[in-house]
């Protein structure tokens, strides 16, 4: 084996590993979205870095008070990249409620979204009405 061939094989192996890691991160994001949807709030969320690398760089949040929905670009968030996405909730406030009502309501985390995803993607949670 030549030196150039070894370098080529190493580059190929790194590319395969990077693609597998990105797929694993994407699956983590989809699993967390599913856990949020079914109400499994104890499920560990991906880190900010994992969400970005997995192709889910947007966090959808919704204020249950005023029903305002917003997409947050995780690439622009000033937080450590190894912080779990779920922990961001303690830093978020609903801007419309703060302006109109004067209260800082915390929005609910709806899920992680890829860049091309139409917004909002998640259906609203419905409560059962007594009949």
PyMOL commands that set and color helices and strands:
alter all, ss='L'
color gray80, all
select helices_A, chain A and resi 3-38+48-53+74-76+85-91+95-100
alter helices_A, ss='H'
color red, helices_A
select strands_A, chain A and resi 58-62+69-73+108-113
alter strands_A, ss='S'
color yellow, strands_A
deselect
rebuild
show_as cartoon
